[in-house]
Amino acid sequence: MIRSELLQALAKENPELRAEDVERAVDTFFDEIAERLTEGGRVELRGFGAFSTRYRHARRGRNPRTGEAVSVPDKRVPYFKPGKDMRARLNVD
């Protein structure tokens, strides 16, 4: 699902809201998650999962096009851990 499909689904589920209000709500939701992660925090949505960041050490990488060795600096990367309910929904037998 892409962002526009999400907006359409939310607008369809909530016909009393204008499209601009739905878009503003989605933007606020994602902005708040991004802001919390930027601050080094964690966002937990019960039943869905938790967003956090993980630290990756600097390393030597390789340019896939040329094969040349390159230096990859240390960085923080986003990480998502699905919740128990989400895992159960994904693994129904």
PDB file with one MODEL, atoms N, CA, C and O in Angstrom:
MODEL        1
ATOM      1  N   MET A   1       0.845  -1.181   0.000  1.00  0.00           N
ATOM      2  CA  MET A   1       0.000   0.000   0.000  1.00  0.00           C
ATOM      3  C   MET A   1       0.886   1.238   0.000  1.00  0.00           C
ATOM      4  O   MET A   1       1.856   1.327   0.752  1.00  0.00           O
ATOM      5  N   ILE A   2       0.540   2.169  -0.840  1.00  0.00           N
ATOM      6  CA  ILE A   2       1.273   3.430  -0.878  1.00  0.00           C
ATOM      7  C   ILE A   2       0.444   4.509  -0.178  1.00  0.00           C
ATOM      8  O   ILE A   2      -0.729   4.304   0.136  1.00  0.00           O
ATOM      9  N   ARG A   3       1.071   5.648   0.058  1.00  0.00           N
ATOM     10  CA  ARG A   3       0.446   6.723   0.829  1.00  0.00           C
ATOM     11  C   ARG A   3      -0.912   7.136   0.264  1.00  0.00           C
ATOM     12  O   ARG A   3      -1.865   7.309   1.023  1.00  0.00           O
ATOM     13  N   SER A   4      -1.012   7.294  -1.041  1.00  0.00           N
ATOM     14  CA  SER A   4      -2.278   7.721  -1.647  1.00  0.00           C
ATOM     15  C   SER A   4      -3.379   6.677  -1.424  1.00  0.00           C
ATOM     16  O   SER A   4      -4.538   7.041  -1.226  1.00  0.00           O
ATOM     17  N   GLU A   5      -3.037   5.403  -1.454  1.00  0.00           N
ATOM     18  CA  GLU A   5      -4.018   4.350  -1.190  1.00  0.00           C
ATOM     19  C   GLU A   5      -4.483   4.395   0.265  1.00  0.00           C
ATOM     20  O   GLU A   5      -5.658   4.171   0.554  1.00  0.00           O
ATOM     21  N   LEU A   6      -3.560   4.684   1.170  1.00  0.00           N
ATOM     22  CA  LEU A   6      -3.912   4.828   2.583  1.00  0.00           C
ATOM     23  C   LEU A   6      -4.878   5.990   2.767  1.00  0.00           C
ATOM     24  O   LEU A   6      -5.876   5.864   3.478  1.00  0.00           O
ATOM     25  N   LEU A   7      -4.589   7.119   2.133  1.00  0.00           N
ATOM     26  CA  LEU A   7      -5.475   8.286   2.230  1.00  0.00           C
ATOM     27  C   LEU A   7      -6.866   7.967   1.688  1.00  0.00           C
ATOM     28  O   LEU A   7      -7.871   8.361   2.279  1.00  0.00           O
ATOM     29  N   GLN A   8      -6.923   7.262   0.579  1.00  0.00           N
ATOM     30  CA  GLN A   8      -8.214   6.894  -0.007  1.00  0.00           C
ATOM     31  C   GLN A   8      -8.997   5.960   0.914  1.00  0.00           C
ATOM     32  O   GLN A   8     -10.206   6.123   1.082  1.00  0.00           O
ATOM     33  N   ALA A   9      -8.315   4.986   1.509  1.00  0.00           N
ATOM     34  CA  ALA A   9      -8.984   4.043   2.405  1.00  0.00           C
ATOM     35  C   ALA A   9      -9.520   4.753   3.644  1.00  0.00           C
ATOM     36  O   ALA A   9     -10.636   4.477   4.085  1.00  0.00           O
ATOM     37  N   LEU A  10      -8.733   5.662   4.205  1.00  0.00           N
ATOM     38  CA  LEU A  10      -9.193   6.403   5.379  1.00  0.00           C
ATOM     39  C   LEU A  10     -10.355   7.328   5.037  1.00  0.00           C
ATOM     40  O   LEU A  10     -11.302   7.449   5.815  1.00  0.00           O
ATOM     41  N   ALA A  11     -10.291   7.973   3.893  1.00  0.00           N
ATOM     42  CA  ALA A  11     -11.385   8.850   3.466  1.00  0.00           C
ATOM     43  C   ALA A  11     -12.670   8.047   3.240  1.00  0.00           C
ATOM     44  O   ALA A  11     -13.763   8.516   3.556  1.00  0.00           O
ATOM     45  N   LYS A  12     -12.533   6.849   2.698  1.00  0.00           N
ATOM     46  CA  LYS A  12     -13.693   5.990   2.451  1.00  0.00           C
ATOM     47  C   LYS A  12     -14.316   5.526   3.769  1.00  0.00           C
ATOM     48  O   LYS A  12     -15.539   5.451   3.887  1.00  0.00           O
ATOM     49  N   GLU A  13     -13.474   5.215   4.758  1.00  0.00           N
ATOM     50  CA  GLU A  13     -13.950   4.769   6.073  1.00  0.00           C
ATOM     51  C   GLU A  13     -14.543   5.906   6.892  1.00  0.00           C
ATOM     52  O   GLU A  13     -15.335   5.667   7.803  1.00  0.00           O
ATOM     53  N   ASN A  14     -14.164   7.150   6.572  1.00  0.00           N
ATOM     54  CA  ASN A  14     -14.609   8.319   7.326  1.00  0.00           C
ATOM     55  C   ASN A  14     -15.164   9.379   6.381  1.00  0.00           C
ATOM     56  O   ASN A  14     -14.531  10.417   6.190  1.00  0.00           O
ATOM     57  N   PRO A  15     -16.330   9.143   5.786  1.00  0.00           N
ATOM     58  CA  PRO A  15     -16.867  10.079   4.797  1.00  0.00           C
ATOM     59  C   PRO A  15     -17.209  11.453   5.382  1.00  0.00           C
ATOM     60  O   PRO A  15     -17.363  12.420   4.636  1.00  0.00           O
ATOM     61  N   GLU A  16     -17.329  11.544   6.709  1.00  0.00           N
ATOM     62  CA  GLU A  16     -17.631  12.833   7.322  1.00  0.00           C
ATOM     63  C   GLU A  16     -16.435  13.777   7.343  1.00  0.00           C
ATOM     64  O   GLU A  16     -16.596  14.972   7.591  1.00  0.00           O
ATOM     65  N   LEU A  17     -15.236  13.252   7.084  1.00  0.00           N
ATOM     66  CA  LEU A  17     -14.019  14.071   7.059  1.00  0.00           C
ATOM     67  C   LEU A  17     -13.700  14.513   5.640  1.00  0.00           C
ATOM     68  O   LEU A  17     -13.899  13.770   4.679  1.00  0.00           O
ATOM     69  N   ARG A  18     -13.206  15.729   5.533  1.00  0.00           N
ATOM     70  CA  ARG A  18     -12.758  16.214   4.224  1.00  0.00           C
ATOM     71  C   ARG A  18     -11.414  15.553   3.893  1.00  0.00           C
ATOM     72  O   ARG A  18     -10.698  15.115   4.793  1.00  0.00           O
ATOM     73  N   ALA A  19     -11.080  15.484   2.620  1.00  0.00           N
ATOM     74  CA  ALA A  19      -9.820  14.871   2.173  1.00  0.00           C
ATOM     75  C   ALA A  19      -8.619  15.581   2.796  1.00  0.00           C
ATOM     76  O   ALA A  19      -7.625  14.940   3.136  1.00  0.00           O
ATOM     77  N   GLU A  20      -8.709  16.911   2.946  1.00  0.00           N
ATOM     78  CA  GLU A  20      -7.603  17.677   3.541  1.00  0.00           C
ATOM     79  C   GLU A  20      -7.385  17.296   4.998  1.00  0.00           C
ATOM     80  O   GLU A  20      -6.249  17.262   5.472  1.00  0.00           O
ATOM     81  N   ASP A  21      -8.485  17.005   5.718  1.00  0.00           N
ATOM     82  CA  ASP A  21      -8.377  16.613   7.126  1.00  0.00           C
ATOM     83  C   ASP A  21      -7.734  15.233   7.264  1.00  0.00           C
ATOM     84  O   ASP A  21      -6.914  15.005   8.152  1.00  0.00           O
ATOM     85  N   VAL A  22      -8.114  14.329   6.383  1.00  0.00           N
ATOM     86  CA  VAL A  22      -7.515  12.989   6.397  1.00  0.00           C
ATOM     87  C   VAL A  22      -6.028  13.092   6.111  1.00  0.00           C
ATOM     88  O   VAL A  22      -5.218  12.463   6.794  1.00  0.00           O
ATOM     89  N   GLU A  23      -5.663  13.875   5.114  1.00  0.00           N
ATOM     90  CA  GLU A  23      -4.253  14.034   4.751  1.00  0.00           C
ATOM     91  C   GLU A  23      -3.463  14.666   5.894  1.00  0.00           C
ATOM     92  O   GLU A  23      -2.336  14.257   6.169  1.00  0.00           O
ATOM     93  N   ARG A  24      -4.046  15.657   6.557  1.00  0.00           N
ATOM     94  CA  ARG A  24      -3.373  16.309   7.679  1.00  0.00           C
ATOM     95  C   ARG A  24      -3.157  15.321   8.832  1.00  0.00           C
ATOM     96  O   ARG A  24      -2.109  15.340   9.478  1.00  0.00           O
ATOM     97  N   ALA A  25      -4.140  14.466   9.086  1.00  0.00           N
ATOM     98  CA  ALA A  25      -4.019  13.471  10.155  1.00  0.00           C
ATOM     99  C   ALA A  25      -2.900  12.470   9.854  1.00  0.00           C
ATOM    100  O   ALA A  25      -2.101  12.137  10.729  1.00  0.00           O
ATOM    101  N   VAL A  26      -2.855  12.000   8.614  1.00  0.00           N
ATOM    102  CA  VAL A  26      -1.813  11.042   8.224  1.00  0.00           C
ATOM    103  C   VAL A  26      -0.429  11.703   8.297  1.00  0.00           C
ATOM    104  O   VAL A  26       0.522  11.100   8.795  1.00  0.00           O
ATOM    105  N   ASP A  27      -0.321  12.931   7.807  1.00  0.00           N
ATOM    106  CA  ASP A  27       0.954  13.650   7.871  1.00  0.00           C
ATOM    107  C   ASP A  27       1.413  13.835   9.314  1.00  0.00           C
ATOM    108  O   ASP A  27       2.588  13.640   9.625  1.00  0.00           O
ATOM    109  N   THR A  28       0.492  14.209  10.190  1.00  0.00           N
ATOM    110  CA  THR A  28       0.823  14.401  11.605  1.00  0.00           C
ATOM    111  C   THR A  28       1.279  13.094  12.226  1.00  0.00           C
ATOM    112  O   THR A  28       2.254  13.070  12.978  1.00  0.00           O
ATOM    113  N   PHE A  29       0.591  12.016  11.922  1.00  0.00           N
ATOM    114  CA  PHE A  29       0.943  10.698  12.457  1.00  0.00           C
ATOM    115  C   PHE A  29       2.378  10.319  12.084  1.00  0.00           C
ATOM    116  O   PHE A  29       3.170   9.953  12.953  1.00  0.00           O
ATOM    117  N   PHE A  30       2.706  10.407  10.815  1.00  0.00           N
ATOM    118  CA  PHE A  30       4.037  10.021  10.371  1.00  0.00           C
ATOM    119  C   PHE A  30       5.107  11.007  10.834  1.00  0.00           C
ATOM    120  O   PHE A  30       6.225  10.602  11.152  1.00  0.00           O
ATOM    121  N   ASP A  31       4.775  12.290  10.874  1.00  0.00           N
ATOM    122  CA  ASP A  31       5.734  13.288  11.362  1.00  0.00           C
ATOM    123  C   ASP A  31       6.079  13.053  12.828  1.00  0.00           C
ATOM    124  O   ASP A  31       7.237  13.193  13.221  1.00  0.00           O
ATOM    125  N   GLU A  32       5.087  12.699  13.635  1.00  0.00           N
ATOM    126  CA  GLU A  32       5.336  12.448  15.057  1.00  0.00           C
ATOM    127  C   GLU A  32       6.209  11.213  15.259  1.00  0.00           C
ATOM    128  O   GLU A  32       7.090  11.213  16.119  1.00  0.00           O
ATOM    129  N   ILE A  33       5.975  10.172  14.483  1.00  0.00           N
ATOM    130  CA  ILE A  33       6.828   8.979  14.572  1.00  0.00           C
ATOM    131  C   ILE A  33       8.261   9.339  14.188  1.00  0.00           C
ATOM    132  O   ILE A  33       9.204   8.974  14.890  1.00  0.00           O
ATOM    133  N   ALA A  34       8.424  10.051  13.078  1.00  0.00           N
ATOM    134  CA  ALA A  34       9.762  10.431  12.621  1.00  0.00           C
ATOM    135  C   ALA A  34      10.459  11.328  13.645  1.00  0.00           C
ATOM    136  O   ALA A  34      11.650  11.160  13.906  1.00  0.00           O
ATOM    137  N   GLU A  35       9.731  12.267  14.219  1.00  0.00           N
ATOM    138  CA  GLU A  35      10.320  13.177  15.206  1.00  0.00           C
ATOM    139  C   GLU A  35      10.795  12.418  16.446  1.00  0.00           C
ATOM    140  O   GLU A  35      11.885  12.673  16.956  1.00  0.00           O
ATOM    141  N   ARG A  36       9.972  11.490  16.923  1.00  0.00           N
ATOM    142  CA  ARG A  36      10.355  10.707  18.103  1.00  0.00           C
ATOM    143  C   ARG A  36      11.595   9.866  17.821  1.00  0.00           C
ATOM    144  O   ARG A  36      12.481   9.765  18.669  1.00  0.00           O
ATOM    145  N   LEU A  37      11.663   9.265  16.641  1.00  0.00           N
ATOM    146  CA  LEU A  37      12.836   8.460  16.284  1.00  0.00           C
ATOM    147  C   LEU A  37      14.075   9.336  16.151  1.00  0.00           C
ATOM    148  O   LEU A  37      15.171   8.921  16.529  1.00  0.00           O
ATOM    149  N   THR A  38      13.910  10.544  15.616  1.00  0.00           N
ATOM    150  CA  THR A  38      15.027  11.479  15.480  1.00  0.00           C
ATOM    151  C   THR A  38      15.603  11.832  16.843  1.00  0.00           C
ATOM    152  O   THR A  38      16.812  12.009  16.987  1.00  0.00           O
ATOM    153  N   GLU A  39      14.736  11.934  17.838  1.00  0.00           N
ATOM    154  CA  GLU A  39      15.164  12.254  19.202  1.00  0.00           C
ATOM    155  C   GLU A  39      15.766  11.043  19.909  1.00  0.00           C
ATOM    156  O   GLU A  39      16.220  11.156  21.047  1.00  0.00           O
ATOM    157  N   GLY A  40      15.775   9.896  19.253  1.00  0.00           N
ATOM    158  CA  GLY A  40      16.320   8.693  19.855  1.00  0.00           C
ATOM    159  C   GLY A  40      15.290   7.902  20.641  1.00  0.00           C
ATOM    160  O   GLY A  40      15.642   6.968  21.362  1.00  0.00           O
ATOM    161  N   GLY A  41      14.022   8.267  20.509  1.00  0.00           N
ATOM    162  CA  GLY A  41      12.957   7.604  21.244  1.00  0.00           C
ATOM    163  C   GLY A  41      12.431   6.375  20.542  1.00  0.00           C
ATOM    164  O   GLY A  41      13.003   5.890  19.566  1.00  0.00           O
ATOM    165  N   ARG A  42      11.332   5.892  21.066  1.00  0.00           N
ATOM    166  CA  ARG A  42      10.692   4.672  20.578  1.00  0.00           C
ATOM    167  C   ARG A  42       9.199   4.948  20.466  1.00  0.00           C
ATOM    168  O   ARG A  42       8.638   5.677  21.284  1.00  0.00           O
ATOM    169  N   VAL A  43       8.551   4.370  19.458  1.00  0.00           N
ATOM    170  CA  VAL A  43       7.107   4.518  19.274  1.00  0.00           C
ATOM    171  C   VAL A  43       6.500   3.124  19.290  1.00  0.00           C
ATOM    172  O   VAL A  43       6.842   2.278  18.464  1.00  0.00           O
ATOM    173  N   GLU A  44       5.597   2.892  20.236  1.00  0.00           N
ATOM    174  CA  GLU A  44       4.965   1.582  20.351  1.00  0.00           C
ATOM    175  C   GLU A  44       3.478   1.705  20.095  1.00  0.00           C
ATOM    176  O   GLU A  44       2.797   2.504  20.737  1.00  0.00           O
ATOM    177  N   LEU A  45       2.971   0.915  19.157  1.00  0.00           N
ATOM    178  CA  LEU A  45       1.548   0.862  18.842  1.00  0.00           C
ATOM    179  C   LEU A  45       1.066  -0.533  19.215  1.00  0.00           C
ATOM    180  O   LEU A  45       1.323  -1.499  18.496  1.00  0.00           O
ATOM    181  N   ARG A  46       0.375  -0.634  20.328  1.00  0.00           N
ATOM    182  CA  ARG A  46      -0.062  -1.941  20.846  1.00  0.00           C
ATOM    183  C   ARG A  46      -0.815  -2.731  19.783  1.00  0.00           C
ATOM    184  O   ARG A  46      -1.696  -2.208  19.100  1.00  0.00           O
ATOM    185  N   GLY A  47      -0.449  -3.993  19.661  1.00  0.00           N
ATOM    186  CA  GLY A  47      -1.092  -4.868  18.689  1.00  0.00           C
ATOM    187  C   GLY A  47      -0.513  -4.761  17.288  1.00  0.00           C
ATOM    188  O   GLY A  47      -0.748  -5.632  16.451  1.00  0.00           O
ATOM    189  N   PHE A  48       0.237  -3.705  17.029  1.00  0.00           N
ATOM    190  CA  PHE A  48       0.825  -3.514  15.700  1.00  0.00           C
ATOM    191  C   PHE A  48       2.322  -3.743  15.735  1.00  0.00           C
ATOM    192  O   PHE A  48       2.834  -4.614  15.034  1.00  0.00           O
ATOM    193  N   GLY A  49       3.035  -2.961  16.554  1.00  0.00           N
ATOM    194  CA  GLY A  49       4.474  -3.124  16.645  1.00  0.00           C
ATOM    195  C   GLY A  49       5.138  -1.896  17.226  1.00  0.00           C
ATOM    196  O   GLY A  49       4.474  -0.962  17.676  1.00  0.00           O
ATOM    197  N   ALA A  50       6.463  -1.913  17.210  1.00  0.00           N
ATOM    198  CA  ALA A  50       7.242  -0.821  17.791  1.00  0.00           C
ATOM    199  C   ALA A  50       8.298  -0.352  16.798  1.00  0.00           C
ATOM    200  O   ALA A  50       8.978  -1.156  16.161  1.00  0.00           O
ATOM    201  N   PHE A  51       8.415   0.960  16.683  1.00  0.00           N
ATOM    202  CA  PHE A  51       9.435   1.588  15.862  1.00  0.00           C
ATOM    203  C   PHE A  51      10.545   2.076  16.790  1.00  0.00           C
ATOM    204  O   PHE A  51      10.274   2.650  17.845  1.00  0.00           O
ATOM    205  N   SER A  52      11.781   1.848  16.395  1.00  0.00           N
ATOM    206  CA  SER A  52      12.927   2.350  17.149  1.00  0.00           C
ATOM    207  C   SER A  52      14.077   2.526  16.159  1.00  0.00           C
ATOM    208  O   SER A  52      13.911   2.340  14.954  1.00  0.00           O
ATOM    209  N   THR A  53      15.234   2.884  16.685  1.00  0.00           N
ATOM    210  CA  THR A  53      16.415   2.983  15.826  1.00  0.00           C
ATOM    211  C   THR A  53      17.482   2.033  16.347  1.00  0.00           C
ATOM    212  O   THR A  53      17.509   1.686  17.528  1.00  0.00           O
ATOM    213  N   ARG A  54      18.337   1.632  15.463  1.00  0.00           N
ATOM    214  CA  ARG A  54      19.477   0.787  15.815  1.00  0.00           C
ATOM    215  C   ARG A  54      20.737   1.462  15.290  1.00  0.00           C
ATOM    216  O   ARG A  54      20.712   2.148  14.268  1.00  0.00           O
ATOM    217  N   TYR A  55      21.824   1.256  15.997  1.00  0.00           N
ATOM    218  CA  TYR A  55      23.105   1.840  15.632  1.00  0.00           C
ATOM    219  C   TYR A  55      23.877   0.853  14.757  1.00  0.00           C
ATOM    220  O   TYR A  55      23.971  -0.332  15.075  1.00  0.00           O
ATOM    221  N   ARG A  56      24.419   1.350  13.667  1.00  0.00           N
ATOM    222  CA  ARG A  56      25.276   0.528  12.804  1.00  0.00           C
ATOM    223  C   ARG A  56      26.675   1.125  12.803  1.00  0.00           C
ATOM    224  O   ARG A  56      26.850   2.317  12.549  1.00  0.00           O
ATOM    225  N   HIS A  57      27.649   0.308  13.084  1.00  0.00           N
ATOM    226  CA  HIS A  57      29.043   0.749  13.119  1.00  0.00           C
ATOM    227  C   HIS A  57      29.560   1.048  11.701  1.00  0.00           C
ATOM    228  O   HIS A  57      29.038   0.531  10.713  1.00  0.00           O
ATOM    229  N   ALA A  58      30.574   1.876  11.629  1.00  0.00           N
ATOM    230  CA  ALA A  58      31.230   2.161  10.353  1.00  0.00           C
ATOM    231  C   ALA A  58      31.831   0.860   9.820  1.00  0.00           C
ATOM    232  O   ALA A  58      32.225  -0.017  10.589  1.00  0.00           O
ATOM    233  N   ARG A  59      31.892   0.753   8.506  1.00  0.00           N
ATOM    234  CA  ARG A  59      32.439  -0.471   7.898  1.00  0.00           C
ATOM    235  C   ARG A  59      32.952  -0.169   6.509  1.00  0.00           C
ATOM    236  O   ARG A  59      32.741   0.916   5.968  1.00  0.00           O
ATOM    237  N   ARG A  60      33.621  -1.138   5.949  1.00  0.00           N
ATOM    238  CA  ARG A  60      34.068  -1.048   4.561  1.00  0.00           C
ATOM    239  C   ARG A  60      33.003  -1.717   3.705  1.00  0.00           C
ATOM    240  O   ARG A  60      32.630  -2.866   3.941  1.00  0.00           O
ATOM    241  N   GLY A  61      32.527  -0.995   2.722  1.00  0.00           N
ATOM    242  CA  GLY A  61      31.525  -1.532   1.817  1.00  0.00           C
ATOM    243  C   GLY A  61      32.090  -1.653   0.415  1.00  0.00           C
ATOM    244  O   GLY A  61      33.292  -1.504   0.198  1.00  0.00           O
ATOM    245  N   ARG A  62      31.212  -1.923  -0.526  1.00  0.00           N
ATOM    246  CA  ARG A  62      31.633  -2.091  -1.908  1.00  0.00           C
ATOM    247  C   ARG A  62      30.609  -1.429  -2.807  1.00  0.00           C
ATOM    248  O   ARG A  62      29.404  -1.603  -2.627  1.00  0.00           O
ATOM    249  N   ASN A  63      31.094  -0.668  -3.776  1.00  0.00           N
ATOM    250  CA  ASN A  63      30.216  -0.072  -4.778  1.00  0.00           C
ATOM    251  C   ASN A  63      29.780  -1.204  -5.709  1.00  0.00           C
ATOM    252  O   ASN A  63      30.620  -1.797  -6.385  1.00  0.00           O
ATOM    253  N   PRO A  64      28.489  -1.512  -5.757  1.00  0.00           N
ATOM    254  CA  PRO A  64      28.047  -2.653  -6.562  1.00  0.00           C
ATOM    255  C   PRO A  64      28.263  -2.468  -8.060  1.00  0.00           C
ATOM    256  O   PRO A  64      28.369  -3.448  -8.797  1.00  0.00           O
ATOM    257  N   ARG A  65      28.327  -1.248  -8.504  1.00  0.00           N
ATOM    258  CA  ARG A  65      28.509  -0.999  -9.933  1.00  0.00           C
ATOM    259  C   ARG A  65      29.961  -1.202 -10.354  1.00  0.00           C
ATOM    260  O   ARG A  65      30.232  -1.826 -11.379  1.00  0.00           O
ATOM    261  N   THR A  66      30.910  -0.666  -9.546  1.00  0.00           N
ATOM    262  CA  THR A  66      32.318  -0.707  -9.939  1.00  0.00           C
ATOM    263  C   THR A  66      33.127  -1.742  -9.173  1.00  0.00           C
ATOM    264  O   THR A  66      34.217  -2.120  -9.603  1.00  0.00           O
ATOM    265  N   GLY A  67      32.600  -2.206  -8.035  1.00  0.00           N
ATOM    266  CA  GLY A  67      33.353  -3.146  -7.215  1.00  0.00           C
ATOM    267  C   GLY A  67      34.376  -2.458  -6.329  1.00  0.00           C
ATOM    268  O   GLY A  67      35.085  -3.121  -5.572  1.00  0.00           O
ATOM    269  N   GLU A  68      34.461  -1.146  -6.414  1.00  0.00           N
ATOM    270  CA  GLU A  68      35.429  -0.375  -5.637  1.00  0.00           C
ATOM    271  C   GLU A  68      35.044  -0.370  -4.153  1.00  0.00           C
ATOM    272  O   GLU A  68      33.867  -0.246  -3.814  1.00  0.00           O
ATOM    273  N   ALA A  69      36.045  -0.507  -3.272  1.00  0.00           N
ATOM    274  CA  ALA A  69      35.811  -0.463  -1.829  1.00  0.00           C
ATOM    275  C   ALA A  69      35.503   0.974  -1.413  1.00  0.00           C
ATOM    276  O   ALA A  69      36.164   1.915  -1.854  1.00  0.00           O
ATOM    277  N   VAL A  70      34.498   1.129  -0.565  1.00  0.00           N
ATOM    278  CA  VAL A  70      34.113   2.454  -0.073  1.00  0.00           C
ATOM    279  C   VAL A  70      33.940   2.383   1.441  1.00  0.00           C
ATOM    280  O   VAL A  70      33.667   1.323   2.004  1.00  0.00           O
ATOM    281  N   SER A  71      34.105   3.524   2.077  1.00  0.00           N
ATOM    282  CA  SER A  71      33.929   3.607   3.515  1.00  0.00           C
ATOM    283  C   SER A  71      32.478   4.007   3.802  1.00  0.00           C
ATOM    284  O   SER A  71      31.989   5.013   3.289  1.00  0.00           O
ATOM    285  N   VAL A  72      31.799   3.209   4.626  1.00  0.00           N
ATOM    286  CA  VAL A  72      30.426   3.495   5.014  1.00  0.00           C
ATOM    287  C   VAL A  72      30.471   3.996   6.459  1.00  0.00           C
ATOM    288  O   VAL A  72      30.888   3.252   7.347  1.00  0.00           O
ATOM    289  N   PRO A  73      30.052   5.240   6.716  1.00  0.00           N
ATOM    290  CA  PRO A  73      30.140   5.788   8.070  1.00  0.00           C
ATOM    291  C   PRO A  73      29.136   5.141   9.027  1.00  0.00           C
ATOM    292  O   PRO A  73      28.160   4.525   8.599  1.00  0.00           O
ATOM    293  N   ASP A  74      29.398   5.293  10.336  1.00  0.00           N
ATOM    294  CA  ASP A  74      28.441   4.779  11.304  1.00  0.00           C
ATOM    295  C   ASP A  74      27.160   5.608  11.217  1.00  0.00           C
ATOM    296  O   ASP A  74      27.186   6.779  10.837  1.00  0.00           O
ATOM    297  N   LYS A  75      26.030   4.974  11.580  1.00  0.00           N
ATOM    298  CA  LYS A  75      24.753   5.661  11.438  1.00  0.00           C
ATOM    299  C   LYS A  75      23.693   4.956  12.273  1.00  0.00           C
ATOM    300  O   LYS A  75      23.865   3.818  12.710  1.00  0.00           O
ATOM    301  N   ARG A  76      22.588   5.672  12.478  1.00  0.00           N
ATOM    302  CA  ARG A  76      21.403   5.088  13.095  1.00  0.00           C
ATOM    303  C   ARG A  76      20.423   4.775  11.976  1.00  0.00           C
ATOM    304  O   ARG A  76      20.256   5.564  11.046  1.00  0.00           O
ATOM    305  N   VAL A  77      19.777   3.622  12.070  1.00  0.00           N
ATOM    306  CA  VAL A  77      18.810   3.213  11.054  1.00  0.00           C
ATOM    307  C   VAL A  77      17.483   2.878  11.727  1.00  0.00           C
ATOM    308  O   VAL A  77      17.473   2.393  12.858  1.00  0.00           O
ATOM    309  N   PRO A  78      16.361   3.131  11.047  1.00  0.00           N
ATOM    310  CA  PRO A  78      15.064   2.790  11.634  1.00  0.00           C
ATOM    311  C   PRO A  78      14.891   1.277  11.708  1.00  0.00           C
ATOM    312  O   PRO A  78      15.396   0.531  10.869  1.00  0.00           O
ATOM    313  N   TYR A  79      14.162   0.848  12.735  1.00  0.00           N
ATOM    314  CA  TYR A  79      13.923  -0.571  12.954  1.00  0.00           C
ATOM    315  C   TYR A  79      12.472  -0.747  13.379  1.00  0.00           C
ATOM    316  O   TYR A  79      11.958   0.047  14.167  1.00  0.00           O
ATOM    317  N   PHE A  80      11.811  -1.774  12.869  1.00  0.00           N
ATOM    318  CA  PHE A  80      10.431  -2.075  13.244  1.00  0.00           C
ATOM    319  C   PHE A  80      10.356  -3.494  13.757  1.00  0.00           C
ATOM    320  O   PHE A  80      10.836  -4.427  13.114  1.00  0.00           O
ATOM    321  N   LYS A  81       9.746  -3.650  14.925  1.00  0.00           N
ATOM    322  CA  LYS A  81       9.528  -4.977  15.478  1.00  0.00           C
ATOM    323  C   LYS A  81       8.020  -5.191  15.566  1.00  0.00           C
ATOM    324  O   LYS A  81       7.341  -4.484  16.310  1.00  0.00           O
ATOM    325  N   PRO A  82       7.485  -6.159  14.814  1.00  0.00           N
ATOM    326  CA  PRO A  82       6.040  -6.392  14.848  1.00  0.00           C
ATOM    327  C   PRO A  82       5.596  -6.887  16.222  1.00  0.00           C
ATOM    328  O   PRO A  82       6.334  -7.592  16.910  1.00  0.00           O
ATOM    329  N   GLY A  83       4.380  -6.509  16.609  1.00  0.00           N
ATOM    330  CA  GLY A  83       3.803  -6.946  17.873  1.00  0.00           C
ATOM    331  C   GLY A  83       3.286  -8.368  17.785  1.00  0.00           C
ATOM    332  O   GLY A  83       3.215  -8.957  16.706  1.00  0.00           O
ATOM    333  N   LYS A  84       2.928  -8.905  18.933  1.00  0.00           N
ATOM    334  CA  LYS A  84       2.450 -10.279  19.015  1.00  0.00           C
ATOM    335  C   LYS A  84       1.203 -10.494  18.156  1.00  0.00           C
ATOM    336  O   LYS A  84       1.104 -11.495  17.446  1.00  0.00           O
ATOM    337  N   ASP A  85       0.250  -9.557  18.218  1.00  0.00           N
ATOM    338  CA  ASP A  85      -0.976  -9.679  17.421  1.00  0.00           C
ATOM    339  C   ASP A  85      -0.677  -9.653  15.922  1.00  0.00           C
ATOM    340  O   ASP A  85      -1.276 -10.402  15.151  1.00  0.00           O
ATOM    341  N   MET A  86       0.252  -8.788  15.516  1.00  0.00           N
ATOM    342  CA  MET A  86       0.615  -8.694  14.097  1.00  0.00           C
ATOM    343  C   MET A  86       1.263  -9.996  13.631  1.00  0.00           C
ATOM    344  O   MET A  86       0.928 -10.503  12.560  1.00  0.00           O
ATOM    345  N   ARG A  87       2.169 -10.532  14.410  1.00  0.00           N
ATOM    346  CA  ARG A  87       2.809 -11.804  14.042  1.00  0.00           C
ATOM    347  C   ARG A  87       1.774 -12.911  13.917  1.00  0.00           C
ATOM    348  O   ARG A  87       1.850 -13.738  13.008  1.00  0.00           O
ATOM    349  N   ALA A  88       0.797 -12.929  14.836  1.00  0.00           N
ATOM    350  CA  ALA A  88      -0.240 -13.963  14.793  1.00  0.00           C
ATOM    351  C   ALA A  88      -1.089 -13.835  13.521  1.00  0.00           C
ATOM    352  O   ALA A  88      -1.450 -14.841  12.911  1.00  0.00           O
ATOM    353  N   ARG A  89      -1.405 -12.600  13.126  1.00  0.00           N
ATOM    354  CA  ARG A  89      -2.199 -12.386  11.915  1.00  0.00           C
ATOM    355  C   ARG A  89      -1.438 -12.805  10.661  1.00  0.00           C
ATOM    356  O   ARG A  89      -2.035 -13.283   9.696  1.00  0.00           O
ATOM    357  N   LEU A  90      -0.121 -12.624  10.679  1.00  0.00           N
ATOM    358  CA  LEU A  90       0.686 -12.967   9.511  1.00  0.00           C
ATOM    359  C   LEU A  90       0.934 -14.458   9.387  1.00  0.00           C
ATOM    360  O   LEU A  90       1.211 -14.948   8.292  1.00  0.00           O
ATOM    361  N   ASN A  91       0.839 -15.185  10.483  1.00  0.00           N
ATOM    362  CA  ASN A  91       1.185 -16.608  10.491  1.00  0.00           C
ATOM    363  C   ASN A  91       0.007 -17.513  10.807  1.00  0.00           C
ATOM    364  O   ASN A  91       0.144 -18.494  11.537  1.00  0.00           O
ATOM    365  N   VAL A  92      -1.152 -17.178  10.252  1.00  0.00           N
ATOM    366  CA  VAL A  92      -2.337 -18.010  10.445  1.00  0.00           C
ATOM    367  C   VAL A  92      -2.177 -19.268   9.587  1.00  0.00           C
ATOM    368  O   VAL A  92      -1.817 -19.195   8.412  1.00  0.00           O
ATOM    369  N   ASP A  93      -2.449 -20.405  10.191  1.00  0.00           N
ATOM    370  CA  ASP A  93      -2.299 -21.678   9.439  1.00  0.00           C
ATOM    371  C   ASP A  93      -3.568 -22.052   8.736  1.00  0.00           C
ATOM    372  O   ASP A  93      -3.620 -23.082   8.064  1.00  0.00           O
TER     373      ASP A  93
ENDMDL
END
